[in-house]
Amino acid sequence: MRAWRVHQYGRPSEALRLDEIDEPVPEPGKIRVAPTRTVLNFNEIDGCHGRYRTVNPDLPYILGMEVLGTVDATGEGAEEWLGRRVHATAESAFGGYADKVIAQPDMVFDAPESLDDTEAAAFFFPFHLAWLGLHERGQVQPGEWVLIHAAAGGVGSAAVQLAVDAGARVIGTAGSEAKCELVRSLGAEAAVNYREGDFATEVRDITGGAGVDLVFDGVGGEVTEASLRCMTRGGRLMIIGFASKIEAEDAHGLPPRLLCFSQVSIGGVLLAYSSNPAVYGGMAGFNINPRSLGDQIHDELCGRLAEGRIAPLVGGTVAFEDLPAALEQMEDRLTTGRIVVVY
């Protein structure tokens, strides 16, 4: 089978090589997916550069985390999944950029029938992560001000839609006027071009000096620090990612004095599910969500999708063979929505 593997660290075109390797065989309790689509994530850009501080697999390894496809083989005990069209997260979050992908059923969900393969590929990860950050962890309330960073991206655009759907007043940040216009078209009350000045000052002005109640932050670094300067007392800052490279390049963290002055709560958000109580209830420091929560969220999201209240934002499609070049476009902040890779 074909697989995009990281052989050395660098830009995606330097790091990745399209190899022919043996197909994996699912072990008991696991499934194998034959993808028709995969998607681009900033996680994969970090993987190309070797920027993971928590996990750096031995080279070479198959890049890629999310796929959309049909279960074509199962190990013993997972036969119920055979033949189903699913969203799947590759086992250990690696191995997705390949013709066959192994996954744990706890991170596999049925794809909505109303969506074609490209739309479905863009649906699962952004909306589950946005729901976890806004509802499960952030406890968003109607009428609250919500600041969403990278709001024109796949996850950010999902967060804008869910926050608007919850009755919140949304401010989104983006890196160009065209992206800001896209954010406003999704229902945001305001959009701020972070390249044109101090977004914290503009956010304070928009909110009449009060600041925002909730921040949805997938960027990190200086963006997180600036966010603390435009939050209300008792606000909640949800960290859902670190596209600013902060995980690899800055081990100092946020200034304690700023945290004291802001009087806000900071929470982390992780999209991972398990049905094993020993995993979701017994791994302090690496806290997994129970699969039952994932099922509840998936039902909530599919219901909103069916009612036309939310929709995945597909920013473009690329051929599997052109994947490295597409990752570089994403790294250079030239994309919007989700970029879907077609096999």
C-alpha positions in Angstrom: 0.0 0.0 0.0 1.0 3.7 -0.3 1.9 5.6 2.8 3.3 9.1 3.3 6.1 8.6 5.9 8.4 11.1 7.7 12.0 10.2 6.9 13.7 13.4 8.2 12.5 16.6 9.9 11.8 19.7 7.9 9.2 21.3 5.7 6.6 18.7 4.5 8.1 18.5 1.0 11.5 17.7 2.6 10.3 15.4 5.4 7.7 13.2 3.6 8.3 10.4 1.1 5.5 8.3 -0.6 6.5 4.7 0.2 5.1 1.3 -0.7 4.8 -0.8 2.4 2.8 -3.9 3.6 -0.8 -3.5 4.6 -1.4 -3.6 8.3 -3.6 -6.4 9.8 -6.0 -5.5 12.6 -5.3 -7.1 16.0 -8.2 -8.3 18.2 -10.5 -5.5 19.1 -9.3 -3.2 16.4 -10.5 -2.3 12.9 -8.9 -1.4 9.6 -10.3 1.4 7.4 -9.9 1.8 3.6 -10.0 5.6 3.4 -11.5 7.6 0.5 -10.6 10.9 2.2 -8.2 12.3 4.8 -7.6 15.9 6.0 -4.8 18.2 6.9 -4.0 19.2 10.5 -1.5 21.4 12.1 -0.4 18.3 14.2 1.0 16.9 11.0 3.0 20.1 10.3 4.5 19.7 13.8 5.2 16.1 13.0 7.2 17.0 9.9 9.3 19.4 11.9 9.8 17.0 14.9 8.2 19.5 17.2 6.2 17.1 19.4 7.3 17.5 23.0 5.1 14.7 24.3 5.5 12.1 21.5 8.0 11.8 18.7 7.8 8.5 16.9 10.9 6.8 15.6 11.7 7.6 12.0 10.3 6.7 9.5 6.7 6.7 10.5 3.4 7.3 8.7 2.0 10.8 9.2 -1.7 11.5 9.5 -4.5 11.3 12.1 -8.0 11.4 10.6 -9.6 9.4 7.8 -13.0 8.9 6.3 -13.7 5.6 4.7 -15.1 2.1 4.9 -14.1 -0.6 7.5 -12.7 -3.4 5.3 -11.3 -5.7 8.0 -11.6 -6.2 11.8 -9.9 -8.1 14.5 -11.7 -10.5 16.7 -14.4 -8.8 18.7 -14.8 -5.8 16.4 -16.8 -7.5 13.7 -19.9 -5.2 14.1 -17.9 -2.4 12.4 -17.3 -4.3 9.2 -18.6 -2.5 6.1 -19.6 0.7 7.9 -18.7 4.2 6.6 -16.9 5.9 9.4 -14.8 8.8 10.8 -11.7 7.2 12.3 -8.8 8.5 14.2 -5.6 6.5 13.4 -4.3 4.5 16.4 -2.0 6.6 18.5 -2.8 9.5 16.1 -0.3 8.3 13.5 -0.7 6.2 10.4 -3.6 8.1 8.6 -1.9 9.1 5.4 -2.0 5.6 3.9 -4.2 3.3 1.9 -5.1 1.2 4.9 -5.4 2.6 8.5 -5.7 0.8 11.8 -8.0 2.4 14.5 -9.4 1.7 17.9 -13.2 1.5 17.8 -13.4 4.0 20.7 -12.2 6.6 18.2 -14.5 5.5 15.4 -17.9 7.1 14.7 -20.5 6.5 11.9 -20.4 9.3 9.3 -23.6 11.2 8.7 -25.5 9.8 5.7 -26.5 13.3 4.6 -22.8 14.3 3.9 -20.8 13.2 0.9 -17.3 11.9 1.6 -15.6 15.3 1.3 -18.0 17.0 3.6 -18.0 14.1 6.1 -14.2 14.2 6.2 -14.4 17.8 7.3 -17.0 17.2 10.0 -15.9 15.0 12.8 -12.7 16.5 14.3 -13.6 20.2 14.2 -17.1 19.9 15.6 -16.2 17.4 18.3 -13.3 19.5 19.5 -15.3 22.7 19.3 -18.1 21.2 21.3 -15.7 19.9 24.0 -14.1 23.4 24.2 -17.3 25.5 24.2 -19.9 23.3 25.9 -18.2 20.5 27.9 -15.3 22.5 29.2 -16.1 26.1 28.5 -19.8 26.1 29.6 -20.8 28.7 27.1 -24.0 30.6 27.9 -26.4 32.7 25.8 -25.5 36.3 25.6 -21.8 35.8 26.5 -19.0 37.3 24.5 -16.8 34.5 23.0 -13.4 35.2 21.3 -12.4 32.5 18.8 -8.9 32.5 17.4 -8.0 31.2 13.9 -11.8 31.5 13.3 -11.5 30.9 9.5 -9.8 27.5 9.9 -11.5 24.1 10.2 -11.8 24.0 14.0 -12.3 27.8 14.4 -15.1 27.9 11.8 -16.9 25.0 13.6 -16.5 26.9 16.9 -18.0 30.0 15.5 -21.0 28.1 14.3 -21.5 26.3 17.6 -21.1 29.4 19.7 -23.5 31.4 17.5 -25.9 28.4 17.7 -25.6 28.6 21.5 -26.7 32.3 21.5 -23.3 33.7 22.2 -21.9 37.0 20.8 -18.9 35.9 18.8 -15.7 37.7 17.9 -13.3 35.9 15.6 -9.7 36.5 14.8 -8.1 35.8 11.4 -5.1 36.8 9.3 -6.6 38.7 6.4 -9.7 40.8 5.5 -11.0 38.0 3.2 -10.8 35.6 6.2 -12.5 38.1 8.4 -15.3 38.4 5.9 -15.6 34.6 6.0 -15.8 34.6 9.8 -18.6 37.2 9.7 -20.5 35.2 7.1 -20.6 32.3 9.7 -22.5 34.5 12.1 -19.8 36.2 14.1 -20.7 39.7 15.4 -17.2 41.0 14.7 -14.0 39.8 13.1 -10.5 41.2 13.9 -7.4 40.9 11.6 -4.7 40.1 14.1 -2.0 41.1 11.5 -3.1 44.7 11.6 -2.6 45.6 15.3 -3.2 44.7 18.9 -6.3 42.5 18.8 -6.7 42.7 22.6 -7.3 46.4 22.4 -9.8 46.0 19.5 -11.7 43.3 21.5 -11.9 45.5 24.5 -13.4 48.2 22.3 -15.9 45.9 20.7 -17.1 44.7 24.2 -17.3 48.2 25.6 -14.3 47.7 27.8 -15.8 44.7 29.6 -13.8 42.0 27.8 -14.9 38.5 26.7 -16.3 35.8 28.9 -14.8 32.8 27.0 -11.8 32.4 24.8 -11.4 29.4 22.4 -7.6 29.3 21.7 -6.0 26.9 19.3 -2.9 29.1 18.7 -1.1 29.6 22.0 2.0 31.6 22.7 1.7 35.4 22.5 -2.0 35.0 21.4 -2.8 33.3 24.7 -1.0 36.0 26.7 -2.8 38.8 24.8 -6.1 37.0 25.3 -5.8 37.4 29.0 -5.6 41.2 28.5 -9.1 41.3 27.0 -11.1 38.9 29.3 -13.6 39.7 31.9 -13.2 38.8 35.6 -14.1 35.2 36.0 -13.7 34.4 32.3 -12.7 31.0 30.9 -9.8 30.5 28.6 -9.9 27.1 26.8 -6.7 25.9 25.2 -7.5 23.5 22.4 -4.2 23.5 20.5 -0.9 25.2 19.9 -0.5 26.1 16.3 2.0 28.8 17.3 4.7 26.1 17.9 4.6 27.0 21.6 4.8 23.3 22.6 8.3 23.0 21.1 9.8 26.4 21.4 8.7 27.9 24.7 8.9 26.0 28.0 8.4 29.1 30.2 4.6 29.4 30.2 2.5 32.3 31.0 3.6 35.0 33.5 2.1 34.3 36.9 1.5 37.9 37.6 -0.7 38.2 34.5 -2.7 35.2 35.6 -3.3 36.8 39.0 -4.3 40.2 37.5 -6.7 38.6 35.0 -8.6 36.5 37.5 -9.7 34.0 34.9 -9.8 30.2 34.7 -7.7 28.3 32.2 -8.6 24.9 31.0 -7.2 22.3 28.5 -9.3 20.5 26.0 -8.4 17.0 24.5 -10.4 15.2 21.8 -9.9 11.5 22.9 -12.4 8.9 24.0 -12.2 5.5 25.6 -14.7 3.0 26.9 -12.2 1.5 29.3 -12.7 2.9 32.9 -9.0 2.2 33.6 -8.1 4.6 30.8 -10.6 7.4 31.2 -10.7 7.3 35.0 -7.2 6.1 35.9 -4.6 8.1 34.0 -4.1 11.3 36.0 -2.2 13.9 34.0 -3.4 12.4 30.6 -7.1 12.6 31.0 -9.2 10.8 28.4 -13.0 11.4 27.9 -15.4 8.5 28.3 -16.7 7.1 25.0 -20.2 7.7 26.3 -19.5 11.4 26.2 -18.4 11.1 22.6 -21.6 9.4 21.6 -23.7 12.1 23.3 -21.7 14.8 21.5 -22.0 13.0 18.1 -25.7 12.8 18.5 -26.0 16.5 19.4 -23.9 17.4 16.4 -25.7 15.2 14.0 -29.0 16.6 15.2 -27.8 20.2 14.5 -26.4 19.1 11.2 -29.8 17.6 10.1 -31.5 20.8 11.1 -29.2 23.0 9.1 -27.8 24.8 12.1 -24.2 23.8 11.4 -22.2 22.7 8.4 -18.6 21.6 7.8 -16.4 24.2 6.0 -14.4 22.7 3.2 -11.7 25.0 2.0 -10.5 22.9 -0.8 -9.5 19.4 -2.0 -6.2 18.0 -3.1 -5.0 14.7 -4.5 -3.3 12.2 -2.2 -0.2 12.5 -4.3 -0.1 16.3 -3.7 -0.4 16.1 0.1 3.0 17.6 1.0 2.5 20.8 -1.0 -1.0 21.2 0.5 0.5 20.9 4.0 3.0 23.7 3.2 0.1 25.9 2.1 -1.5 25.3 5.4 1.8 26.0 7.3 2.1 29.3 5.4 -1.5 30.3 6.6 -2.8 30.3 3.0 -5.9 28.0 3.6 -9.3 28.4 5.1 -11.7 25.7 6.5 -10.6 22.1 6.1 -8.4 20.9 3.3 -9.6 17.5 2.3 -7.3 14.9 0.6 -8.9 12.7 -2.0 -7.5 9.2 -2.6 
